[in-house]
Amino acid sequence: MCFVILFIGCNSNYENDSIDTSLHIDSVAILIKESKNRNIEIEKRKGSLLKAYHISNFESNDSIRNLQLRAIAFEAFKLKDSAFFIKTNSLAFELSKQLQDTFGMADAHWNLGEYYLRNEDLSDSYFHYNQAHNNFEILKNYYYSGRMLFNMAIVQNNARDYTGSEISTFQAIGKFDKKIHFKNLYRCYNNLGIVYNKLEEYDKALFYHNLAIEYLNKVVDRGTLEEGSQNNIGLVYQEQKNFKKAAIHFYRALKNDSLKYDNIGLYARLLDNITYNRFKIGETNSLETDFLRAFSIRDSMNNVSGMVLSKLHMAEFYLSKSDSIKAMVLTKDAARLAETVDNHRDRLVALKLLSEIDKANSHTYLNNYIALNDSLQLQDLAIRNKFTRIRYETDEYVEETERLASQNVLISIIGLTSLLLISLLYFIKRQSSKNKELILEKQQQDANEEIYKLMLERHAKLEEGRLEERHRISEDLHDGVLGKLFGTRVGLGFLNIEGDTETLEKHQFYIDEMQHIEKEIRDISHEMKNEILSSEADFSVIIGDYIKPKSEMHLFNYIINNNNDIPWSTINDNIKISLYRIIQEAIQNILKHANATTITINFDLGQEGLLLSIVDDGSGFDERTIKKGIGLKNMKSRVAKFNGTIVLNSHADKGTTLTVIIPYKL
Amino acid sequence: MSAVYKVLIIDDHPLIIDAYRNALLEVGKDNCDFQFEIDTANTCDIAYKKIVEASKKNSIDLVFLDIKLPQSKDGEILSGEDLGIKIRELIKGVKIIVSTTYNDNYLIHNIFKTINPESFLIKNDLTPKKLVLTINSVLNGDPYHSKSVIKLLQNHLQNDFVLDKNDRRLLYELSIGTKMKDLPDILPLSIGGIERRKRHLKELFDTVDRDDKALIQVAKDKGFI
């Protein structure tokens, strides 16, 4: 029995290769095209391909060369130039591996799969299809992966691993899109029909064949696929011995008159099948001629398996006519032919038939039959095991890759997380150290102000002490000395001194003089008290205290002009602190940069408020080049606290003037 | 007819007590009508005790009172001024001669308000002659003051405005350099009230737009301090 095994699709992706402007690429493409031309002799086509290969060897761009190699290999395969195919294909594979071109690797495997299938090397074919499938899976190219699964199913079918083929086909169906890949789905369901027929599940076989035809109806370019399907359905009915129904389907296929030209092989098969069917139904006319016609077509095509089938059918026919000699000759022929192409199943059928025809040697034939059957079963088992092993190994491989992939993902996640964590920690650390720095700065500032306040207080205390002391002296003078002097004077006055007028006058003079002394002492005492106002804890004095040691150390003169109307004692301490700091900063800057000989500090009161200007006669600088340094910024922020303004004026060689205005109302 | 005047001299300087005693003797020498029974006290405590004792017998006629005295132990009597007030309270008809080394206007003014002495003497203006004169005058019922005191009072009369107690105190405190922030503890006023009063004083003394120093100077010139 012969089934229409579908052609395994060719890889058409080459045809879309972009045509590069490069001369080499051009000529390679042209040569490959030439090799495809069926109107040219085979040898010439092979020659073109070889030329294309040689030119492509000059190609430096590996990825382009890889594409070219694969195209050449595929053409070599089609031209049945095995050695050249193996050479170019393995080159393409190695190059793909080098380039880590998974698609190229899959494609090379695909080519090999087809090559080994054509050579009936089923386990190798299965292996390469499987490899191609795995690569397409990695690429998530489910369409090609499905096609590879289908090819594997075909290989399994050929190896009579029907259950395996069934499973692979279903997997392939899962990969295809039900709304697009009609032709592929047709092929899958058709294969399922064939598989279930072999498994003697005829209902299922018919169901899937019909489903296949449904999908086929959606295909535009159908060819003779419909006829093939009808033939397959007819065979299912034939298996069921329902020859009438089988005939309907065979005839349906044969209705197409052009079949003879479009697919002569299928035509011969259908002719053989319908004739056999007619023989089984009991028809007699033109059976022999029809059998022979089918046989001669197959013979002309050198279709050995077809010829075996024809011969077996004819043997059966002659046997029914009791022409056992003709039947035996045909059967023996069939057995021999089947052996030449390793068609063991048909040889089995022939052996069985022989044991029925040649009663004398029936025992020998039966023994041969049993031996062959056993060896075939063992062979089938072996190949099935091999398939399973290949699949299992890939599964393991896939699992391993998945495991590695997930491990990689895990590692990257862990790495990324730790990286994030580290950077976060770093960030937090930096932030906290920054905060600490700020806090420290603030603390330092507070401490500075505290120190200044203490300084002011100390100054005030000192002043107070001084004042107290003055008071005390003043009071001592007043109450003590003055009182005693007064007492003494009056006491003296009341003394009755005897003497001449001159002596008395002198006495009186001294007493009067004492009164003058008293007056003087009193005045001194008063003055000591009166100085109270002017010696108040004056801010300008504090500034003088600050600047004096500096001027001695750095050898410059200083002038402090203080408007006496400025009520320093009533001015907010914070304003004074800020002014003090600004003066400190300014003087430090002057000492650092200006090289001044005289620094003048003016305190004044104006319409705008309190005025401070610090003038130096140093080198100055160009205002445009001044960097807004921390110092000036600090000054600005200090002044801003009191809504004041600060202006810096400078010209090269003309010194610098810093003016601060702080609003203040008396 | 000679009367015996009971005199209490309160001063912490023995020399001054001596001087007064000499002056009284001098007065008694010149005028037989005036006989003196002299008692002395050199602290507030002793003086107060003697005054209290005498008040029961109404037996003091004349008091020499020094203003600058150390305060009493219990802190009741801070100075001669306080003592003077007590004397006025306790002894009717007593004549008081205040003497002080200070010619401080504020002080003098205050003493006139509180004690209103029969005589106010600035010690340094005094000479033995003037002292004798004063005692005679006072005993005869005529007030007698030192020249500088009279001048001060005259100055006062010329001013057509009146400062209340707080104004005077404020000026005085400012003049001795009391800080603004301490003033609310001394005066029964808030810091705002003090500022307002100060502004008012500056208007009064025509020192607007000038500082406290100017104000005090003018107030001093006009005899308020």
Interface residues (C-beta under 8 A of the other chain):
Chain A: L467 H478 D479 L482 G483 K484 F486 G487 T488 V490 G491 G493 F494 I511 Q515 E518 K519 R522 K529 I532 L533 S534 E536 N564 D565 P567 S569 T570 L666
Chain B: D11 D12 H13 P14 L15 I16 I17 D18 A19 N22 A23 L25 E26 K68 T101 Y102 N103 K123 N124 L126 T127 P128 K129 L131 S175 I176 G177 K179 M180 D209 R210 D211 D212 K213 I216
